[in-house]
Amino acid sequence: MDERRATPADLVSIVMRTVGGRPREIRRALESVMANIWRPLEVVIVYQGPDDGQWADMQTLPGAFPALSISVIRNAGLGDRRAENLNIGWEAARGRYLGFLDDDDTLEPRHVELLRKAIEESGRAWAYGQVVLRKEDESLQVVSETRPFRRHAFSLKALWEENFLPIHSFLIDRTRLHEILRSRPFCEELDRSEDWDFLLRLAFRHEPAVLEDFTATYYISTGARNTNLSLTSGAADEVRKRLNLQAWERCELLVEQRKAALIAPLWWAQGYFVTETPQSQDDTPKQATRRTFRQRALRKLIRILERWL
């Protein structure tokens, strides 16, 4: 299909955020998108940083990948605006289907095709595939490979406890989303766990289609390549660590508040998502049996409701 004639209904958009500083990695990421067999396909790059040499380099990317439709947007804001960058890309993307890719990660050639097919066949609002974790050195040579994110089935309760879905593992059909998720859905108060916060709200309302296929790779560098703008101000290591810890603590509190707000209207959710009180040694066998029965009944109800919320 001619991408110049593509309509939003045909188009898949991939939003990529970057603060620069990783020219090799971003080109590797774009090569992986270009290798995807699905067309039409576009990439929206949101660069946060100054009008300098890195911004000039970003503007060369559309010409460096002529087979791929690429638009580059600059966010001149200061500080860590990772959630805002995602929202900017979300608003600029033209496609009905939307996915994400950080500038140092990659997609497999059938990532988009398989996820889009899973959405269409299931009628669901989103789908995700499995992700490989690779550690690499400064020369981008892989030093280890594991599969810690793998899940054979989706569990909202498991996601409630930890985020096992890297941001590039999923694809969304924006036309099927609940109305509160359709515009700028990332919480801009968060500079950590912004993807987890979004996924909690997404999964609370929409059950995903799950692929067994490994369709993406998550890279971790063993070297020093931190491009977090909130931590790269020349501060000493101890100051940086303290700022990082404070940021995580603040964002953890915000995510916990989000969880509480999600389950507040649902009486049945309190006993499912909130850690259960340990059984008292003073319980009689009858009390213990009643508690076990209530828990089984509640879990069964949850499994039903998780499908229809």
N, C-alpha and C positions, 0 to 999 in steps of 0.2 A: 504494500500500500504506500502511496506517495504521502510522506509525512506532511508535506505542505498543504495537502487537502484533508488531513486528519481532523476529525471532529473530537470534542471532548469525550464522547462515548467510545471512540476507538483508542484513544490515547492513554498510555500509562506514563505517569510522571514519577521520577525519582528525585527526591529532595536531598541535597548534599550540603551540609554545613561545614565550614572550615574557618580557622583563624590564621591560615597560612603556615609557613614553616615546614611543610612536608611536601615539596614538589614531586618527589619520586612516588610517594604513596598516593597522592591524589591522581596522578596519571595512571598508576596501576588500578585504582578504583574505577576510573573512567573507562579504561580498557576492558574491565570486567563487565561494565554496563553495555558497552558497545558490542561485546561478544554475545550478549543475550539475543536469542533468535526471534524474540517477539518484536514486532513492529506494528504500529508506530510507537515510538518511545522518545521521551524527552528527559533531560536532566536540568534541574534548577539548582544552581550553586549559590549559596548565600555565604559570602565572605564577610567576616567581621574583622575590621582592622583599618589602619590608616591608608591614606592615598599615597602609597609608596611603591617600591619595586615589587613587593609581593602582590599588590593590587594590579600592577601592570602585568605581572605574570599570569594572574587569574584571567585577565582579558584576552590572553593569547589562546586559552584552552578551546574556545569554539573553533578557531582555525586549525588547531592541532588535531581535532577529531571531527573532520568534515562529514563523516558518515553518521554522526550523532547530533541530534538537535540539543544544543546547550545554551542556556541563558545564565548570565552571571549578574548577581545583585550584590551591592555593597551595603553593609550595615555599619555606619560610622560610630555607633554607640560605644561607650566605654564600659569596662567591667565585663563580667561573665554573663553573656546574654544568650546562652545556648538555647533556652526555650523560645525566646523571641525570634532567634534565627530560624527555628523550625516553623514557627507561625508565619514568618515572612515567606518562607518557601511554600508552605501550605497555600497561602493566599495567592501566590504568583503561579502556582502549578495549574495547568489547563486540563489535566486528565481527570477522567472519572475515577480511574484507579490510581492510587498513590502509595508509594513506598519510600523508604529512607535508606541512606547509606552514608556512614561517616567516612571522612576522607582517607582513612587508613585501612578500611575493610574492603571486601570484595564479594561479588555475586557470582554464582555459577551460571553457565550459558542458558539453562532452562529455568532459572529462578522465577522470572516474571511469567513465563508461559504456564508453568505448573501451578503457581499460586492463583493466577487469574482463572485457570480452568477449574481449580478446586472451589473458588468462590462461585463461579457460574453453575457448576454441577450441584453444589450444596444449597445454593440460594442464600448463603450467609453473607454478612457484611465484611468479613475479613478472614484471611487464612495465613498460616505461618508454616515454614519449613524448618528443618533441623539445621544447626549451625556447628561447624568445626571451630575449635579454638587452636590457634597456632601461635607459639612464641617465636619471635625472630630477633636477630641481632641487628646492629647498626647498618650492616650491609644488606639487610632484608633477607638474610638466609634463615630458613626455618630451623629452629633448634629442638622443637618438640611439638607434638600434635595430640590433642585430647578431644573428648566429646562430653564435656560436663553439663551441657544444656539439654541434652537429649531427653525427651519425654514421649512416651508412646500414646498418651492421651492427655487431653487438656483438663486441668483442675483449677477452678477459680480459687479454691482454698489454698492450693500450693502457690499460686501467683500472689495471693494475699500475704503469704509469709516471706516470699523472696521473688525477685524478678529473674526468671530463667529465659526470658525472650529478648535477645539483643535487638536493637532498634531496626536492623536491616533484615530481620528474619520474617517480617510480615508484609502483606499487601492489603490495602483497604479499598473497598468500593464505597466511595463517599456518598453515592446516591441512596445507600441503604442505612446510613448512620442515623442514630437518634439525633434530633434537631440540636440538642445542646452540644454535640460534638462536631458540628459541621463547619464552624468558623473559629479560627485561632484556638484550637483545642488544648494547646500546651500551656500549663500554668507558668506564667512568667515570673512568679515569685521564687521559683525553684531554680537553683544553679547546680543542683545534684538531683538525681532520681526523677527528672522531669519526664523521662520516657516511661518509668514505672508508674508514676502518677497517671499518665495518660492511659496506659494499658489497663490499670485497675478500673478506670471509668469506662473504657471501651468494653472490657470483658464483663463488667457488671451488667451491661445491657445487651451484649451481642456475643453469642457463642461462636468460637472460630472453627473453621475447617482446619484439620491438622494433617500435614504431610509427613510421611516417614522419610522422604528424601532429604539428603543434606544439600541445601541449595545456596549456602553462603558460608563465608569464613570470617571469623573475628580474630584480629591480630593484636597481640600484646608485644611491645618492644621490651627487650631486656636492657636497652640503653636509656639514655635521658632524652626523651622526646616530648616532654609535657608541654602542651600548647594551651593549657588552661589559663585564660587571661586574668583570672582572679589571683593567680599564683605566680605570674611571671613578671613581677614588677621590680626585680632585683633584690627582693627580700632575702635575708639569710635563711638557711635551711630550717632552723628551729622556728622562725617566724612563719615560714611557709607551712610547716607542719601544723602549727597552731591554727592558722587561718583555715587550712583544709579541714581540720577536725571540727572547728566551729561551724563551717559551712555544712558539713555532713550532719551535725547535730541539729542545726536549724531546719534543714530540709527533711530530716527524719521526723521531726515534730510535725511539720506541715503535712507530710504524707499520712501520718497517723491521724491527724485531724480530718484529712480527706476520707480515710477509711471509716471513721466514726460517723461522718456526715452521710456516707453512702448507706450504711446499715441502719441509721437512726429510724427511718420510717418503717422498717421491716422487723417486726417482733421476733420472727423466727430466726433472723440472721444473728442475733446476739449470741446465742449458744453455739452457733456454727463457726463463726469467724473469731470470736473472742476465746482465748485459751480457757479450757474447761477447768473448773475447780477440782483439785484432786479428791478422790473418794476418801471420806473420813473413816478412820479405823472403828469409829463407834456405830457405823451404819449396820443395820440388821441385814441379813440375806435378802429379805423382802424389799428393803429400801434400795439395795444395790441392784436387784433385778429390775425394779421400776425405773431406776436411772438408766440402766443399760437399754431397756426397751424404748424409753423416751429418746435416747441418743440415736438408736437405730431408726426410729420413726422420723426423727428430725433430719437425719442424713438422707433418708429416702425422699423426703419432701424437698430438700435442698437440690438433689439431683434433678428432680422434675422442674423446679422453679428456675434453675440455672439455664435450662433449655429455652425457657419462654420469656424471661425478663427482657 
